[in-house]
C-alpha cells in the first residue's frame, strides 16, 4: 500500500517536472494534457458561460504561458481587477506593469490563438492602495475599444450584498490560474464553489485582515477549493435564478493553493462601488441578461 502511494507521488512529480522542462518547446495541447492530470478542486466552465470574465496576459510571454491575472467586464469598455496585479510586492511596492506591458483575452473560456485580444488604454489603481498591508487591492482597466454585444457582471451595493450573503447561496471563484502550488496555469477557465466565512471568524484566523475584505475557501483537506496563483483579480460571485452573475469580491491574497487552514481573502466590491462608478463612468449602456438597463 505504502509503495503504491509512493509510486503515485513519484509519477506525479515526474510528470510535473517533464511538463515544466518542456514548456519552451511544447505546444499548448501538450502543456494542457499535463495540466489535466493535475486538476483538482474545480471544474471547467462551459463554453458560452462567464462571458464577462477576462484573462490578462503579458506581452513579453507567449500565450501558452497563460494568464497572470484575471478581470471582469463591468461595462463595454472597463474591467475590474486587483491592484496587486500591477505592482511589485517587495521593497518599495512600485507599479512594475503598465498598460503597454499586457493585453486582454475575452469572449471564450478557452485561451488559444483564436481567442480575441484587446489592447489596453488605461490602468487606474485605487487611490490609497497599500501593497504591503493589501489594503484597497482593486484597480480598473480601460480597453482600447468597446466590446460588442456584452452582458456585464453586476456589482452590488452594501444593501444588496448583505441580502445576498444572508440568503447563503453558492459562491463561486473562477480563473485560469494553477490548481496546485507547483502546477501549470490552465488553458480552460476553471470554476470552484467556495464557502464564505463570517468576518469575525476570519479576523480570528487573520488578525491583520485588511478592512473592506471578504474571506472564502475550504480550510485545508485533500479536496480543498480556493483561488490559486494566476487567479488574482478574478471574481468571487453568485448566480441568480436568471443566471445573471453578481460579483461580491476580487481575488486578493492567500497562503497557497492547498493544504492551509486559512481562507483566501477577497477585496469587497460593495465598499468601492462609488469609486468604480465614478471612474468607469457607468452610464447604464450595458443591459443585463433580462434586457434591463443597470448601473
Buried (B, 14 or more C-beta within 10 A) or exposed (E): EEEEEEEEEEEBEEBBEEBBEEBEEBEBEBBBEBBEEBBBBBEBBEEEBBBBBBBBBBEEEEBBBBBBBBBBBBBBBBBBBBBBBBBEEEEEBEBEBEBEEBBBBBBBBBBBEEBEEBEBEBBBBBEEBEBEEBBBBBBBBBBEEEBEEBBBBBBBEEEBBEEBBEEEBEBBBBBBBBBBEEBBBBBBBBBBBBBBBEBEEBBEEBEEBBEBBBBBBBEEEEEBBBBBBBBBBBBBBBBBEEEBBBBBBBBBBBBBBBEBEBBBBBBBBBBBBEBBBEBBEBEEBBBBEEEEEBE
